[in-house]
């Protein structure tokens, strides 16, 4: 975290489920750039809208294929001096692959909560 800017790497070791009912969770990794857009300060907390974009991949439980993934996150964040709590409402994921000359695509979204300690 540099001011309101964030560079991050996310690794989900077979915990990412790209749609329901999928054959099982996948391994996911992506890198993101985010910006926390502040909109209010109250009781020592800064309320922000997290804007984040990134790219990565997921594989495993997708029939031996590897999917390239693009993502965009929206939500609300609560920030103190060293802690950030984010509610992703939602995180959009667009994925595509090359399977036997075809290009299957997938749009999914996940809701989530994350906690971050910043230095």
MOPAC internal coordinates of N, CA, C and O (Angstrom, degrees):
PM7 1SCF
backbone

  N    0.0000 0     0.00 0     0.00 0    0    0    0
  C    1.4453 1     0.00 0     0.00 0    1    0    0
  C    1.5260 1   107.80 1     0.00 0    2    1    0
  O    1.2310 1   120.69 1   -57.76 1    3    2    1
  N    1.3066 1   116.29 1   122.24 1    3    2    1
  C    1.4566 1   121.98 1   176.00 1    5    3    2
  C    1.5200 1   106.26 1  -122.30 1    6    5    3
  O    1.2310 1   120.49 1   -80.18 1    7    6    5
  N    1.3240 1   116.66 1    99.82 1    7    6    5
  C    1.4591 1   120.44 1  -173.39 1    9    7    6
  C    1.5170 1   109.44 1    65.56 1   10    9    7
  O    1.2310 1   120.64 1    58.69 1   11   10    9
  N    1.3208 1   116.37 1  -121.31 1   11   10    9
  C    1.4655 1   121.42 1   177.79 1   13   11   10
  C    1.5211 1   112.25 1   -97.82 1   14   13   11
  O    1.2310 1   120.07 1  -176.23 1   15   14   13
  N    1.3447 1   117.47 1     3.77 1   15   14   13
  C    1.4640 1   122.59 1  -178.55 1   17   15   14
  C    1.5282 1   110.18 1   -97.73 1   18   17   15
  O    1.2310 1   121.08 1   -30.72 1   19   18   17
  N    1.3283 1   115.54 1   149.28 1   19   18   17
  C    1.4600 1   120.27 1  -176.96 1   21   19   18
  C    1.5260 1   109.61 1  -141.37 1   22   21   19
  O    1.2310 1   120.81 1   -47.33 1   23   22   21
  N    1.3218 1   116.06 1   132.67 1   23   22   21
  C    1.4548 1   122.85 1   168.02 1   25   23   22
  C    1.5169 1   106.23 1  -114.64 1   26   25   23
  O    1.2310 1   119.97 1   -49.13 1   27   26   25
  N    1.3291 1   117.67 1   130.87 1   27   26   25
  C    1.4567 1   119.92 1  -175.11 1   29   27   26
  C    1.5159 1   111.33 1  -143.87 1   30   29   27
  O    1.2310 1   121.43 1   -23.45 1   31   30   29
  N    1.3151 1   114.86 1   156.55 1   31   30   29
  C    1.4588 1   123.29 1   172.24 1   33   31   30
  C    1.5157 1   106.50 1  -123.13 1   34   33   31
  O    1.2310 1   120.62 1   -50.47 1   35   34   33
  N    1.3259 1   116.42 1   129.53 1   35   34   33
  C    1.4626 1   121.82 1   178.83 1   37   35   34
  C    1.5188 1   108.40 1  -115.39 1   38   37   35
  O    1.2310 1   120.83 1   -50.73 1   39   38   37
  N    1.3248 1   116.01 1   129.27 1   39   38   37
  C    1.4578 1   122.06 1   175.55 1   41   39   38
  C    1.5223 1   107.25 1  -125.66 1   42   41   39
  O    1.2310 1   120.69 1   -54.33 1   43   42   41
  N    1.3202 1   116.29 1   125.67 1   43   42   41
  C    1.4584 1   122.70 1   178.59 1   45   43   42
  C    1.5245 1   107.89 1  -119.47 1   46   45   43
  O    1.2310 1   119.91 1   -83.37 1   47   46   45
  N    1.3436 1   117.77 1    96.63 1   47   46   45
  C    1.4677 1   120.56 1  -175.49 1   49   47   46
  C    1.5382 1   111.71 1   -76.78 1   50   49   47
  O    1.2310 1   121.44 1   -89.14 1   51   50   49
  N    1.3177 1   114.84 1    90.86 1   51   50   49
  C    1.4672 1   123.07 1  -179.67 1   53   51   50
  C    1.5276 1   112.03 1    55.65 1   54   53   51
  O    1.2310 1   121.28 1  -134.91 1   55   54   53
  N    1.3507 1   115.15 1    45.09 1   55   54   53
  C    1.4629 1   121.36 1   174.09 1   57   55   54
  C    1.5281 1   112.40 1  -125.76 1   58   57   55
  O    1.2310 1   119.71 1   176.41 1   59   58   57
  N    1.3361 1   118.17 1    -3.59 1   59   58   57
  C    1.4689 1   121.99 1  -179.31 1   61   59   58
  C    1.5236 1   109.20 1   -92.22 1   62   61   59
  O    1.2310 1   120.62 1   -57.85 1   63   62   61
  N    1.3304 1   116.42 1   122.15 1   63   62   61
  C    1.4653 1   122.48 1   176.18 1   65   63   62
  C    1.5193 1   106.73 1  -108.40 1   66   65   63
  O    1.2310 1   120.49 1   -65.64 1   67   66   65
  N    1.3220 1   116.66 1   114.36 1   67   66   65
  C    1.4631 1   121.20 1  -171.09 1   69   67   66
  C    1.5155 1   113.69 1   -81.94 1   70   69   67
  O    1.2310 1   118.66 1   158.96 1   71   70   69
  N    1.3056 1   120.16 1   -21.04 1   71   70   69
  C    1.4610 1   122.73 1   169.41 1   73   71   70
  C    1.5185 1   108.28 1  -165.91 1   74   73   71
  O    1.2310 1   121.13 1   -15.23 1   75   74   73
  N    1.3010 1   115.44 1   164.77 1   75   74   73
  C    1.4653 1   121.58 1  -179.06 1   77   75   74
  C    1.5123 1   108.68 1  -113.95 1   78   77   75
  O    1.2310 1   116.12 1   -54.63 1   79   78   77
  N    1.2803 1   124.98 1   125.37 1   79   78   77
  C    1.4582 1   126.20 1     4.61 1   81   79   78
  C    1.5295 1   111.14 1   -95.40 1   82   81   79
  O    1.2310 1   119.75 1   -67.22 1   83   82   81
  N    1.2903 1   118.08 1   112.78 1   83   82   81
  C    1.4631 1   121.80 1   176.36 1   85   83   82
  C    1.5266 1   108.70 1   -90.99 1   86   85   83
  O    1.2310 1   120.07 1   -17.12 1   87   86   85
  N    1.3257 1   117.47 1   162.88 1   87   86   85
  C    1.4628 1   119.34 1  -179.64 1   89   87   86
  C    1.5322 1   112.86 1   -70.87 1   90   89   87
  O    1.2310 1   119.80 1   173.16 1   91   90   89
  N    1.3074 1   117.99 1    -6.84 1   91   90   89
  C    1.4602 1   121.29 1   178.53 1   93   91   90
  C    1.5109 1   110.36 1   154.74 1   94   93   91
  O    1.2310 1   120.05 1    -9.43 1   95   94   93
  N    1.3277 1   117.50 1   170.57 1   95   94   93
  C    1.4627 1   120.32 1   179.52 1   97   95   94
  C    1.5267 1   111.53 1   -70.71 1   98   97   95
  O    1.2310 1   120.75 1   -23.87 1   99   98   97
  N    1.3307 1   116.18 1   156.13 1   99   98   97
  C    1.4560 1   122.29 1  -177.83 1  101   99   98
  C    1.5234 1   110.74 1  -116.40 1  102  101   99
  O    1.2310 1   121.16 1   -14.65 1  103  102  101
  N    1.3275 1   115.38 1   165.35 1  103  102  101
  C    1.4635 1   122.00 1   170.04 1  105  103  102
  C    1.5199 1   106.77 1   -85.96 1  106  105  103
  O    1.2310 1   120.48 1   -50.57 1  107  106  105
  N    1.3302 1   116.68 1   129.43 1  107  106  105
  C    1.4594 1   121.34 1  -177.88 1  109  107  106
  C    1.5264 1   109.43 1  -130.21 1  110  109  107
  O    1.2310 1   120.36 1   -38.33 1  111  110  109
  N    1.3171 1   116.91 1   141.67 1  111  110  109
  C    1.4633 1   122.22 1   172.07 1  113  111  110
  C    1.5236 1   107.81 1  -144.77 1  114  113  111
  O    1.2310 1   120.80 1   -41.92 1  115  114  113
  N    1.3292 1   116.07 1   138.08 1  115  114  113
  C    1.4586 1   119.70 1   175.58 1  117  115  114
  C    1.5189 1   110.57 1  -155.30 1  118  117  115
  O    1.2310 1   121.04 1   -21.27 1  119  118  117
  N    1.3115 1   115.61 1   158.73 1  119  118  117
  C    1.4550 1   123.30 1   176.05 1  121  119  118
  C    1.5220 1   107.60 1  -114.32 1  122  121  119
  O    1.2310 1   120.80 1   -37.68 1  123  122  121
  N    1.3403 1   116.08 1   142.32 1  123  122  121
  C    1.4551 1   119.63 1  -175.94 1  125  123  122
  C    1.5317 1   111.53 1  -135.47 1  126  125  123
  O    1.2310 1   121.87 1   -24.80 1  127  126  125
  N    1.3218 1   114.02 1   155.20 1  127  126  125
  C    1.4605 1   122.74 1   167.58 1  129  127  126
  C    1.5212 1   106.07 1  -118.12 1  130  129  127
  O    1.2310 1   120.80 1   -48.10 1  131  130  129
  N    1.3257 1   116.07 1   131.90 1  131  130  129
  C    1.4540 1   119.74 1   179.90 1  133  131  130
  C    1.5183 1   111.85 1  -133.19 1  134  133  131
  O    1.2310 1   121.60 1   -22.93 1  135  134  133
  N    1.3089 1   114.54 1   157.07 1  135  134  133
  C    1.4539 1   122.14 1   175.19 1  137  135  134
  C    1.5240 1   107.93 1  -134.17 1  138  137  135
  O    1.2310 1   120.44 1   -49.85 1  139  138  137
  N    1.3254 1   116.76 1   130.15 1  139  138  137
  C    1.4617 1   121.43 1   176.78 1  141  139  138
  C    1.5236 1   107.80 1   -95.53 1  142  141  139
  O    1.2310 1   120.87 1   -72.80 1  143  142  141
  N    1.3175 1   115.95 1   107.20 1  143  142  141
  C    1.4610 1   122.60 1  -178.44 1  145  143  142
  C    1.5311 1   108.45 1   -86.79 1  146  145  143
  O    1.2310 1   119.32 1   -74.94 1  147  146  145
  N    1.3408 1   118.91 1   105.06 1  147  146  145
  C    1.4659 1   120.10 1  -177.02 1  149  147  146
  C    1.5271 1   111.44 1   -72.52 1  150  149  147
  O    1.2310 1   121.10 1   -38.88 1  151  150  149
  N    1.3451 1   115.50 1   141.12 1  151  150  149
  C    1.4602 1   118.63 1   176.21 1  153  151  150
  C    1.5176 1   113.33 1  -130.05 1  154  153  151
  O    1.2310 1   119.05 1   170.26 1  155  154  153
  N    1.3535 1   119.42 1    -9.74 1  155  154  153
  C    1.4606 1   120.78 1   177.32 1  157  155  154
  C    1.5252 1   109.88 1  -161.90 1  158  157  155
  O    1.2310 1   120.99 1   -27.82 1  159  158  157
  N    1.3479 1   115.71 1   152.18 1  159  158  157
  C    1.4651 1   122.86 1   174.17 1  161  159  158
  C    1.5223 1   106.85 1  -126.52 1  162  161  159
  O    1.2310 1   120.48 1   -53.58 1  163  162  161
  N    1.3431 1   116.68 1   126.42 1  163  162  161
  C    1.4567 1   120.33 1  -177.66 1  165  163  162
  C    1.5167 1   109.60 1  -154.88 1  166  165  163
  O    1.2310 1   120.29 1   -51.32 1  167  166  165
  N    1.3274 1   117.06 1   128.68 1  167  166  165
  C    1.4679 1   123.57 1   176.29 1  169  167  166
  C    1.5265 1   113.16 1    52.53 1  170  169  167
  O    1.2310 1   119.70 1  -136.86 1  171  170  169
  N    1.3108 1   118.18 1    43.14 1  171  170  169
  C    1.4567 1   122.01 1   177.43 1  173  171  170
  C    1.5157 1   114.98 1    79.53 1  174  173  171
  O    1.2310 1   120.14 1  -177.81 1  175  174  173
  N    1.3270 1   117.34 1     2.19 1  175  174  173
  C    1.4563 1   121.34 1   177.62 1  177  175  174
  C    1.5236 1   109.90 1  -111.00 1  178  177  175
  O    1.2310 1   121.33 1   -35.02 1  179  178  177
  N    1.3059 1   115.06 1   144.98 1  179  178  177
  C    1.4607 1   121.35 1   171.00 1  181  179  178
  C    1.5141 1   107.39 1  -106.08 1  182  181  179
  O    1.2310 1   120.53 1   -54.25 1  183  182  181
  N    1.3037 1   116.60 1   125.75 1  183  182  181
  C    1.4618 1   122.53 1   178.29 1  185  183  182
  C    1.5292 1   107.54 1   -94.17 1  186  185  183
  O    1.2310 1   120.89 1   -50.28 1  187  186  185
  N    1.3266 1   115.91 1   129.72 1  187  186  185
  C    1.4564 1   121.10 1  -173.45 1  189  187  186
  C    1.5194 1   111.19 1  -134.17 1  190  189  187
  O    1.2310 1   121.67 1   -19.63 1  191  190  189
  N    1.3295 1   114.41 1   160.37 1  191  190  189
  C    1.4586 1   121.99 1   168.11 1  193  191  190
  C    1.5307 1   106.23 1  -106.44 1  194  193  191
  O    1.2310 1   120.01 1   -66.95 1  195  194  193
  N    1.3561 1   117.58 1   113.05 1  195  194  193
  C    1.4605 1   118.46 1   177.73 1  197  195  194
  C    1.5303 1   110.77 1   -77.58 1  198  197  195
  O    1.2310 1   120.88 1   -53.74 1  199  198  197
  N    1.3217 1   115.92 1   126.26 1  199  198  197
  C    1.4598 1   122.46 1   175.62 1  201  199  198
  C    1.5252 1   105.90 1  -114.77 1  202  201  199
  O    1.2310 1   120.12 1   -59.75 1  203  202  201
  N    1.3169 1   117.38 1   120.25 1  203  202  201
  C    1.4637 1   120.52 1  -173.02 1  205  203  202
  C    1.5190 1   109.92 1  -141.49 1  206  205  203
  O    1.2310 1   120.83 1   -40.67 1  207  206  205
  N    1.3387 1   116.03 1   139.33 1  207  206  205
  C    1.4572 1   122.89 1   173.71 1  209  207  206
  C    1.5222 1   107.83 1  -131.69 1  210  209  207
  O    1.2310 1   120.99 1   -27.31 1  211  210  209
  N    1.3247 1   115.72 1   152.69 1  211  210  209
  C    1.4537 1   118.46 1   179.97 1  213  211  210
  C    1.5104 1   112.40 1  -167.17 1  214  213  211
  O    1.2310 1   121.83 1    -2.98 1  215  214  213
  N    1.3343 1   114.11 1   177.02 1  215  214  213
  C    1.4562 1   121.47 1   179.04 1  217  215  214
  C    1.5187 1   108.73 1  -146.07 1  218  217  215
  O    1.2310 1   121.40 1   -28.49 1  219  218  217
  N    1.3270 1   114.93 1   151.51 1  219  218  217
  C    1.4545 1   120.20 1   178.76 1  221  219  218
  C    1.5093 1   110.52 1  -175.54 1  222  221  219
  O    1.2310 1   120.88 1    33.71 1  223  222  221
  N    1.3378 1   115.92 1  -146.29 1  223  222  221
  C    1.4571 1   120.66 1  -178.38 1  225  223  222
  C    1.5246 1   109.71 1  -153.82 1  226  225  223
  O    1.2310 1   121.09 1   -16.00 1  227  226  225
  N    1.3355 1   115.53 1   164.00 1  227  226  225
  C    1.4561 1   120.71 1   166.12 1  229  227  226
  C    1.5142 1   109.30 1  -141.76 1  230  229  227
  O    1.2310 1   121.22 1   -29.67 1  231  230  229
  N    1.3298 1   115.28 1   150.33 1  231  230  229
  C    1.4645 1   122.14 1  -176.42 1  233  231  230
  C    1.5176 1   108.33 1  -154.53 1  234  233  231
  O    1.2310 1   120.97 1   -16.97 1  235  234  233
  N    1.3221 1   115.74 1   163.03 1  235  234  233
  C    1.4588 1   120.98 1  -178.72 1  237  235  234
  C    1.5181 1   109.39 1    94.24 1  238  237  235
  O    1.2310 1   120.33 1   -48.41 1  239  238  237
  N    1.3142 1   116.98 1   131.59 1  239  238  237
  C    1.4655 1   122.90 1  -176.09 1  241  239  238
  C    1.5277 1   112.64 1    59.88 1  242  241  239
  O    1.2310 1   120.58 1  -152.04 1  243  242  241
  N    1.3225 1   116.49 1    27.96 1  243  242  241
  C    1.4695 1   121.97 1   174.81 1  245  243  242
  C    1.5302 1   109.44 1  -129.13 1  246  245  243
  O    1.2310 1   120.50 1  -148.73 1  247  246  245
  N    1.3166 1   116.66 1    31.27 1  247  246  245
  C    1.4584 1   121.35 1   176.31 1  249  247  246
  C    1.5133 1   114.77 1    70.62 1  250  249  247
  O    1.2310 1   119.22 1  -149.05 1  251  250  249
  N    1.3078 1   119.09 1    30.95 1  251  250  249
  C    1.4513 1   121.84 1   179.00 1  253  251  250
  C    1.5144 1   114.22 1    82.34 1  254  253  251
  O    1.2310 1   119.26 1  -177.08 1  255  254  253
  N    1.3132 1   119.02 1     2.92 1  255  254  253
  C    1.4582 1   122.62 1  -179.78 1  257  255  254
  C    1.5251 1   110.19 1   -91.37 1  258  257  255
  O    1.2310 1   121.30 1   -18.03 1  259  258  257
  N    1.3073 1   115.12 1   161.97 1  259  258  257
  C    1.4601 1   122.53 1   173.22 1  261  259  258
  C    1.5241 1   106.90 1  -120.39 1  262  261  259
  O    1.2310 1   120.34 1   -51.66 1  263  262  261
  N    1.3140 1   116.95 1   128.34 1  263  262  261
  C    1.4642 1   122.30 1  -179.66 1  265  263  262
  C    1.5242 1   110.05 1  -104.79 1  266  265  263
  O    1.2310 1   120.45 1   -48.89 1  267  266  265
  N    1.3327 1   116.74 1   131.11 1  267  266  265
  C    1.4525 1   122.29 1   169.51 1  269  267  266
  C    1.5206 1   106.42 1   -79.08 1  270  269  267
  O    1.2310 1   120.77 1   -41.50 1  271  270  269
  N    1.3236 1   116.14 1   138.50 1  271  270  269
  C    1.4631 1   119.91 1  -174.58 1  273  271  270
  C    1.5276 1   110.13 1  -128.49 1  274  273  271
  O    1.2310 1   120.72 1   -47.74 1  275  274  273
  N    1.3313 1   116.22 1   132.26 1  275  274  273
  C    1.4567 1   123.56 1   171.60 1  277  275  274
  C    1.5197 1   106.82 1  -112.20 1  278  277  275
  O    1.2310 1   120.11 1   -38.24 1  279  278  277
  N    1.3318 1   117.39 1   141.76 1  279  278  277
  C    1.4643 1   119.12 1  -176.97 1  281  279  278
  C    1.5178 1   111.74 1  -136.74 1  282  281  279
  O    1.2310 1   121.25 1   -24.88 1  283  282  281
  N    1.3275 1   115.22 1   155.12 1  283  282  281
  C    1.4604 1   123.19 1   175.00 1  285  283  282
  C    1.5240 1   107.35 1  -144.68 1  286  285  283
  O    1.2310 1   120.65 1   -49.11 1  287  286  285
  N    1.3263 1   116.36 1   130.89 1  287  286  285
  C    1.4698 1   121.66 1  -176.72 1  289  287  286
  C    1.5151 1   111.00 1  -116.31 1  290  289  287
  O    1.2310 1   121.42 1   -38.22 1  291  290  289
  N    1.3076 1   114.89 1   141.78 1  291  290  289
  C    1.4591 1   123.77 1   171.06 1  293  291  290
  C    1.5231 1   107.66 1  -131.47 1  294  293  291
  O    1.2310 1   120.44 1   -17.52 1  295  294  293
  N    1.3084 1   116.76 1   162.48 1  295  294  293
  C    1.4647 1   118.67 1   177.50 1  297  295  294
  C    1.5021 1   111.58 1   162.50 1  298  297  295
  O    1.2310 1   121.49 1    29.83 1  299  298  297
  N    1.3365 1   114.75 1  -150.17 1  299  298  297
  C    1.4567 1   122.19 1   176.67 1  301  299  298
  C    1.5275 1   107.22 1  -139.40 1  302  301  299
  O    1.2310 1   120.97 1   -36.02 1  303  302  301
  N    1.3332 1   115.74 1   143.98 1  303  302  301
  C    1.4600 1   120.74 1  -178.88 1  305  303  302
  C    1.5211 1   109.43 1  -132.11 1  306  305  303
  O    1.2310 1   121.61 1   -31.52 1  307  306  305
  N    1.3222 1   114.52 1   148.48 1  307  306  305
  C    1.4528 1   122.79 1   176.43 1  309  307  306
  C    1.5271 1   106.44 1  -118.79 1  310  309  307
  O    1.2310 1   120.73 1   -58.98 1  311  310  309
  N    1.3359 1   116.20 1   121.02 1  311  310  309
  C    1.4655 1   120.21 1  -172.98 1  313  311  310
  C    1.5206 1   110.65 1  -122.64 1  314  313  311
  O    1.2310 1   120.94 1   -49.70 1  315  314  313
  N    1.3487 1   115.81 1   130.30 1  315  314  313
  C    1.4637 1   121.41 1   170.22 1  317  315  314
  C    1.5200 1   106.46 1  -110.40 1  318  317  315
  O    1.2310 1   120.08 1    16.39 1  319  318  317
  N    1.3322 1   117.45 1  -163.61 1  319  318  317
  C    1.4580 1   119.51 1  -176.24 1  321  319  318
  C    1.5277 1   112.69 1   -61.90 1  322  321  319
  O    1.2310 1   119.87 1   138.45 1  323  322  321
  N    1.3453 1   117.85 1   -41.55 1  323  322  321
  C    1.4625 1   120.68 1  -176.69 1  325  323  322
  C    1.5280 1   114.55 1  -124.91 1  326  325  323
  O    1.2310 1   119.35 1   177.86 1  327  326  325
  N    1.3064 1   118.84 1    -2.14 1  327  326  325
  C    1.4651 1   121.14 1  -177.23 1  329  327  326
  C    1.5186 1   111.02 1  -124.26 1  330  329  327
  O    1.2310 1   121.35 1   -34.39 1  331  330  329
  N    1.3428 1   115.03 1   145.61 1  331  330  329
  C    1.4632 1   121.82 1   173.92 1  333  331  330
  C    1.5190 1   107.94 1  -133.29 1  334  333  331
  O    1.2310 1   120.61 1   -51.16 1  335  334  333
  N    1.3133 1   116.43 1   128.84 1  335  334  333
  C    1.4630 1   122.67 1   172.74 1  337  335  334
  C    1.5258 1   106.73 1  -113.47 1  338  337  335
  O    1.2310 1   120.56 1   -54.82 1  339  338  337
  N    1.3403 1   116.53 1   125.18 1  339  338  337
  C    1.4645 1   121.47 1  -179.05 1  341  339  338
  C    1.5177 1   110.98 1  -117.82 1  342  341  339
  O    1.2310 1   121.08 1   -41.79 1  343  342  341
  N    1.3157 1   115.53 1   138.21 1  343  342  341
  C    1.4577 1   122.79 1   170.40 1  345  343  342
  C    1.5164 1   106.29 1  -111.10 1  346  345  343
  O    1.2310 1   120.12 1   -68.42 1  347  346  345
  N    1.3234 1   117.38 1   111.58 1  347  346  345
  C    1.4587 1   121.55 1   179.50 1  349  347  346
  C    1.5219 1   108.44 1   -84.90 1  350  349  347
  O    1.2310 1   121.18 1   -60.11 1  351  350  349
  N    1.3072 1   115.35 1   119.89 1  351  350  349
  C    1.4661 1   120.80 1  -173.32 1  353  351  350
  C    1.5155 1   111.84 1  -132.46 1  354  353  351
  O    1.2310 1   116.61 1  -113.21 1  355  354  353
  N    1.2391 1   124.05 1    66.79 1  355  354  353
  C    1.4560 1   132.61 1    -2.05 1  357  355  354
  C    1.5235 1   111.09 1  -111.76 1  358  357  355
  O    1.2310 1   121.78 1     8.54 1  359  358  357
  N    1.3235 1   114.20 1  -171.46 1  359  358  357
  C    1.4504 1   123.25 1   169.77 1  361  359  358
  C    1.5251 1   106.42 1  -110.41 1  362  361  359
  O    1.2310 1   120.61 1   -65.57 1  363  362  361
  N    1.3330 1   116.45 1   114.43 1  363  362  361
  C    1.4612 1   120.94 1  -179.12 1  365  363  362
  C    1.5254 1   109.45 1   -86.48 1  366  365  363
  O    1.2310 1   120.40 1   -42.47 1  367  366  365
  N    1.3295 1   116.84 1   137.53 1  367  366  365
  C    1.4599 1   122.38 1   178.65 1  369  367  366
  C    1.5294 1   108.31 1  -128.92 1  370  369  367
  O    1.2310 1   120.65 1   -55.81 1  371  370  369
  N    1.3303 1   116.37 1   124.19 1  371  370  369
  C    1.4551 1   122.24 1   175.07 1  373  371  370
  C    1.5192 1   107.24 1  -114.45 1  374  373  371
  O    1.2310 1   120.17 1   -55.61 1  375  374  373
  N    1.3314 1   117.29 1   124.39 1  375  374  373
  C    1.4639 1   121.25 1  -176.30 1  377  375  374
  C    1.5215 1   110.11 1  -127.09 1  378  377  375
  O    1.2310 1   121.25 1   -30.53 1  379  378  377
  N    1.3373 1   115.22 1   149.47 1  379  378  377
  C    1.4575 1   120.47 1   176.08 1  381  379  378
  C    1.5261 1   108.74 1  -147.91 1  382  381  379
  O    1.2310 1   121.32 1   -22.70 1  383  382  381
  N    1.3260 1   115.08 1   157.30 1  383  382  381
  C    1.4577 1   121.81 1  -178.96 1  385  383  382
  C    1.5189 1   108.53 1  -146.64 1  386  385  383
  O    1.2310 1   120.38 1    -5.73 1  387  386  385
  N    1.3267 1   116.88 1   174.27 1  387  386  385
  C    1.4534 1   122.21 1   174.45 1  389  387  386
  C    1.5266 1   107.30 1  -118.68 1  390  389  387
  O    1.2310 1   120.71 1   -72.47 1  391  390  389
  N    1.3243 1   116.24 1   107.53 1  391  390  389
  C    1.4636 1   121.90 1  -176.15 1  393  391  390
  C    1.5190 1   108.53 1  -121.08 1  394  393  391
  O    1.2310 1   120.00 1   -68.94 1  395  394  393
  N    1.3229 1   117.60 1   111.06 1  395  394  393
  C    1.4582 1   123.77 1   176.03 1  397  395  394
  C    1.5309 1   112.63 1    47.94 1  398  397  395
  O    1.2310 1   120.73 1  -132.47 1  399  398  397
  N    1.3337 1   116.21 1    47.53 1  399  398  397
  C    1.4571 1   120.68 1   177.81 1  401  399  398
  C    1.5104 1   114.71 1    81.05 1  402  401  399
  O    1.2310 1   119.33 1   177.70 1  403  402  401
  N    1.3167 1   118.88 1    -2.30 1  403  402  401
  C    1.4647 1   122.70 1   177.07 1  405  403  402
  C    1.5266 1   108.47 1  -105.73 1  406  405  403
  O    1.2310 1   120.40 1   -15.11 1  407  406  405
  N    1.3178 1   116.85 1   164.89 1  407  406  405
  C    1.4630 1   121.13 1   177.65 1  409  407  406
  C    1.5240 1   108.96 1  -127.11 1  410  409  407
  O    1.2310 1   120.24 1   -95.19 1  411  410  409
  N    1.3369 1   117.15 1    84.81 1  411  410  409
  C    1.4666 1   118.36 1   176.80 1  413  411  410
  C    1.5245 1   110.61 1   -70.00 1  414  413  411
  O    1.2310 1   121.15 1   -37.30 1  415  414  413
  N    1.3215 1   115.40 1   142.70 1  415  414  413
  C    1.4594 1   121.17 1   177.96 1  417  415  414
  C    1.5183 1   109.30 1  -124.22 1  418  417  415
  O    1.2310 1   121.34 1   -20.54 1  419  418  417
  N    1.3204 1   115.05 1   159.46 1  419  418  417
  C    1.4556 1   121.03 1  -176.80 1  421  419  418
  C    1.5208 1   108.39 1  -149.02 1  422  421  419
  O    1.2310 1   120.29 1   -51.83 1  423  422  421
  N    1.3209 1   117.05 1   128.17 1  423  422  421
  C    1.4613 1   121.89 1   173.06 1  425  423  422
  C    1.5148 1   107.28 1  -113.51 1  426  425  423
  O    1.2310 1   120.79 1   -55.81 1  427  426  425
  N    1.3218 1   116.09 1   124.19 1  427  426  425
  C    1.4628 1   120.23 1   177.59 1  429  427  426
  C    1.5196 1   108.71 1  -136.76 1  430  429  427
  O    1.2310 1   120.67 1   -13.34 1  431  430  429
  N    1.3038 1   116.33 1   166.66 1  431  430  429
  C    1.4471 1   121.03 1   176.01 1  433  431  430
  C    1.5151 1   108.03 1  -145.42 1  434  433  431
  O    1.2310 1   121.44 1   -34.17 1  435  434  433
  N    1.3162 1   114.85 1   145.83 1  435  434  433
  C    1.4598 1   121.41 1  -179.69 1  437  435  434
  C    1.5184 1   108.56 1  -127.81 1  438  437  435
  O    1.2310 1   121.21 1   -33.36 1  439  438  437
  N    1.3036 1   115.30 1   146.64 1  439  438  437
  C    1.4591 1   122.34 1   172.10 1  441  439  438
  C    1.5268 1   106.02 1  -101.93 1  442  441  439
  O    1.2310 1   120.17 1   -32.02 1  443  442  441
  N    1.3128 1   117.27 1   147.98 1  443  442  441
  C    1.4477 1   117.43 1  -179.52 1  445  443  442
  C    1.5184 1   112.61 1  -167.68 1  446  445  443
  O    1.2310 1   121.66 1    -8.64 1  447  446  445
  N    1.3142 1   114.42 1   171.36 1  447  446  445
  C    1.4526 1   123.69 1   176.17 1  449  447  446
  C    1.5183 1   106.98 1  -129.28 1  450  449  447
  O    1.2310 1   120.54 1   -43.80 1  451  450  449
  N    1.3145 1   116.57 1   136.20 1  451  450  449
  C    1.4562 1   119.47 1   176.62 1  453  451  450
  C    1.5222 1   109.71 1  -134.76 1  454  453  451
  O    1.2310 1   121.65 1   -28.62 1  455  454  453
  N    1.3120 1   114.44 1   151.38 1  455  454  453
  C    1.4560 1   121.36 1   176.43 1  457  455  454
  C    1.5190 1   109.23 1  -122.96 1  458  457  455
  O    1.2310 1   120.33 1   -40.71 1  459  458  457
  N    1.3284 1   116.97 1   139.29 1  459  458  457
  C    1.4651 1   122.66 1  -176.87 1  461  459  458
  C    1.5121 1   109.48 1  -134.30 1  462  461  459
  O    1.2310 1   121.10 1   -44.20 1  463  462  461
  N    1.3308 1   115.50 1   135.80 1  463  462  461
  C    1.4647 1   120.98 1   169.70 1  465  463  462
  C    1.5184 1   107.17 1  -103.27 1  466  465  463
  O    1.2310 1   119.90 1   -51.92 1  467  466  465
  N    1.3238 1   117.80 1   128.08 1  467  466  465
  C    1.4625 1   121.70 1  -179.98 1  469  467  466
  C    1.5159 1   110.15 1  -112.05 1  470  469  467
  O    1.2310 1   120.74 1   -30.71 1  471  470  469
  N    1.3177 1   116.19 1   149.29 1  471  470  469
  C    1.4637 1   121.99 1  -179.24 1  473  471  470
  C    1.5094 1   110.55 1   -94.23 1  474  473  471
  O    1.2310 1   120.10 1   180.00 1  475  474  473

